[in-house]
């Protein structure tokens, strides 16, 4: 079993940053009506957590880019001059690629021109950013 497919990262919408534990011990727990993402020991109550309403959970797609970096939903990939966003399609129940583009107000928007992800293509692409922080120069 490939454990990379079970990894995820958390975007904290309130603090506008990724929250992750250096020991890679991030958990999701459902406690009554609260679903929280937290760091630390899974058997105890968390001291640091992000409530579900303030968190965007981005799952690893189980593939690596040409530099050996794991690819997550929300990553922006570059092939030559083309930029594509890795996204989840609930209609197709699959990870897909969408154009990384902006509307007339400068707000990020995908084109809706979804394409299938092929492992061979991802291995030739490079992660150059993500949908929250934009493209790294």
C-alpha positions in Angstrom: 0.0 0.0 0.0 1.3 3.4 -0.9 1.1 5.5 2.2 1.6 8.8 0.2 -2.0 8.4 -1.0 -3.2 8.9 2.6 -1.3 12.2 3.2 -3.0 15.5 3.3 -2.3 19.2 4.2 -4.5 21.8 5.7 -5.0 25.4 4.6 -6.1 27.6 7.5 -8.5 30.1 6.0 -8.5 32.3 9.1 -4.6 32.7 9.3 -4.1 32.2 5.5 -1.3 29.7 5.8 -0.7 25.9 5.7 -0.9 24.3 9.1 1.3 21.2 9.5 3.2 19.4 12.2 6.9 19.0 11.7 6.6 15.3 12.8 4.0 14.8 10.1 1.4 13.8 12.8 -1.7 15.6 11.6 -5.0 14.0 12.3 -8.7 14.5 11.7 -11.1 13.8 14.5 -14.8 14.0 14.8 -15.9 14.8 18.4 -19.6 15.2 18.6 -20.6 18.1 16.3 -17.0 19.4 15.9 -14.7 18.1 13.2 -11.2 19.3 13.7 -7.8 18.9 12.3 -5.1 18.8 14.9 -1.4 18.1 15.6 0.0 15.9 18.2 -1.0 12.6 19.8 -4.2 11.1 18.3 -5.2 9.5 21.7 -5.4 12.8 23.6 -7.4 16.0 23.0 -5.6 18.5 20.8 -4.0 21.6 22.1 -3.7 23.1 18.6 -6.5 22.7 16.0 -8.3 24.2 13.1 -12.1 23.9 13.0 -13.6 22.4 9.9 -15.3 25.6 8.9 -11.9 27.4 8.8 -9.9 24.6 7.1 -9.5 23.4 3.6 -8.2 19.8 3.6 -6.1 19.0 0.4 -5.3 15.4 -0.2 -2.2 14.0 -1.9 -3.0 12.4 -5.2 -0.2 9.8 -4.7 2.1 11.0 -7.5 5.3 13.1 -7.5 6.4 15.8 -9.9 9.7 15.8 -11.8 11.6 17.1 -8.6 10.2 14.2 -6.4 7.7 16.4 -4.6 4.3 14.9 -3.7 1.4 16.5 -5.6 -1.6 17.7 -3.7 -5.0 18.9 -4.7 -4.7 22.7 -5.1 -1.1 22.5 -6.5 -0.2 24.4 -9.7 1.9 22.5 -12.1 3.9 23.8 -15.0 4.7 22.0 -18.3 6.7 24.5 -20.4 4.5 27.6 -20.5 1.3 25.9 -19.5 0.0 26.1 -15.9 -2.6 23.6 -14.7 -4.3 23.3 -11.3 -4.8 19.9 -9.7 -8.4 19.7 -8.6 -11.1 17.3 -7.5 -14.1 16.8 -9.7 -17.1 15.6 -7.6 -19.0 14.9 -10.9 -16.3 12.5 -12.1 -15.2 11.4 -8.7 -11.6 11.9 -9.8 -8.6 14.2 -9.5 -8.4 16.3 -12.7 -6.3 19.1 -14.2 -7.9 22.5 -14.9 -6.5 25.7 -16.5 -4.9 28.0 -14.0 -6.5 31.3 -15.0 -8.1 34.5 -13.6 -11.3 36.4 -14.3 -11.6 40.1 -15.4 -11.4 41.2 -11.7 -8.1 39.4 -11.1 -9.7 36.6 -9.1 -8.5 33.1 -9.6 -10.9 30.9 -11.5 -10.6 27.6 -13.3 -11.7 27.3 -16.8 -13.8 24.2 -16.3 -11.8 22.5 -19.1 -11.0 19.5 -17.0 -8.5 16.9 -18.2 -7.6 13.5 -16.9 -4.4 13.2 -14.9 -1.8 10.7 -16.3 1.0 9.6 -14.1 3.6 10.0 -16.9 2.6 13.6 -17.4 2.8 14.5 -13.7 6.3 13.0 -13.6 7.3 15.5 -16.3 5.6 18.6 -14.6 6.9 20.8 -11.8 5.0 22.2 -8.9 5.3 26.0 -9.1 2.7 27.1 -6.4 -0.8 26.5 -5.1 -4.2 28.1 -5.4 -3.9 29.9 -2.1 -0.4 31.5 -2.5 -0.3 31.7 -6.3 2.6 30.9 -8.5 6.1 31.1 -7.1 8.5 33.0 -9.3 
